[in-house]
Amino acid sequence: MAAVAPLPAPLPAAPLRYPYGRQSIDASDVAAVTAALTGDLLTCGPAVAGFEAALAAYLGARHVAVCANGTAALHLAYLGLGLAPGDEIITSPITFSATASAAYQAGLGVRFADVDPITGNLDPAAVAALIGPRTRAIVAVHLAGQPCDLAALAALAQAHGLYLIEDACHALGARYRGAMIGGDTSDAVALSFHPVKHITTGEGGAVIMRAPAHHARVLRLRHHGIERDPVRLSIPSPGPWYHEVVEQGFNYRLPDILCALGTSQLARLPRFLAARRALAAAYRAELAAQLPAGLVTAPPELPERDHAYHLFAVAIDFAGLGVDRGRLMRGLAARGVGSQVHYIPLTAQPFHRDRPGAEAPRPRPGADAFYARTLSLPLYPDLTPADVRTIVAALATTLAEIRS
């Protein structure tokens, strides 16, 4: 039997003082969930509509459907637009697996365009080069909360008769040219409410559709493909009990308990966003004060875009500095500081790389460069500027130890 290479040393199992991300829960959230628990309906009740209405008002969107998680939101977006087996989407390889895997669930092909090596967001020129006869949609991923170049991507979509879908799971509260990400500027937008995101429902997501017909289909799909609208039934309704199962649907509902938590969290979103942006500024100041110039580069702030800072992902020239990223992460963890890499390119993941119909290997220098240098440091609203100072000091000390 051939020798098996040893696994890399794991990160310490002890709880980290500073995980890379975490939820912020207070007494108002507990009270909201308790009230929902004592209500008459734990699912399909009034808290669902309440959360959807609150999201719609915040985003400036007309058609919001909450659902089980961000992956479900992406799946519903693809199916709600009528994308079908044989169709293709173009998206980024620097994203969580769900952006592509939800497309596979819908029977779609996926082509991965290259990205800007600095932001990790889609390169519109690379997208344009991949548009073909089977392309039906461009899926823009707002990585880390930094909005993509939506104007260029929207122009491409319009010129080629394509849908523009936004994977905004990192970008609740971000703005592009003054417009809220998640408003009615694209055909579909997916959001996530995982605990490390801007607001949490434990697990949960939402899909925003621009067209009423697409929204109606999403509502049907998230509830087992059941139709109750009398104008869409195949026969006149014989009574109030009557409904029809008209297509394959799913149980993608979000229960009232979680919607109550989401509504409570949404009320605090402006404070969460302000805290994240203030912490990003503190990181910039501490990196400049504690580290040699050019050693660690903060994420860029681009004109016409308001970064939502789901992540604070710095760039480090690991290869040029002779620094092993895994050793740095383990050294930080030993000092109580969590870190993460967002993301290993999907084109390097076996499931995406080796699946039937996958694209042949080709150069994506932007994605390779971004992945080679990126590291996400802790960022969540309950951190303080003093915490940031401590985290950067741990980074500086660990880098110095490795380089000595």
Secondary structure, DSSP 8 states (H G I E B T S, - for coil): -------------S--SB-S------HHHHHHHHHHHTSS-SSSSHHHHHHHHHHHHHHT-S-EEEES-HHHHHHHHHHHTT--TT-EEEE-SSS-THHHHHHHHTT-EEEE--B-TTT--B-HHHHHHH--TTEEEEEEE-GGG----HHHHHHHHHHHT-EEEEE-TT-TT-EETTEETTSTTSSEEEEE--TTSSS--SS-EEEEESSHHHHHHHHHHTBTTEE--GGGSSS---STT--EE-S---B----HHHHHHHHHHHHTHHHHHHHHHHHHHHHHHHHHHHS-TTSEE-----TTEE---S-EEEEE-HHHHT--HHHHHHHHHHTTB--B-S---GGGSHHHHSSTT-------HHHHHHHHHEEEE---TT--HHHHHHHHHHHHHHHHHHH-
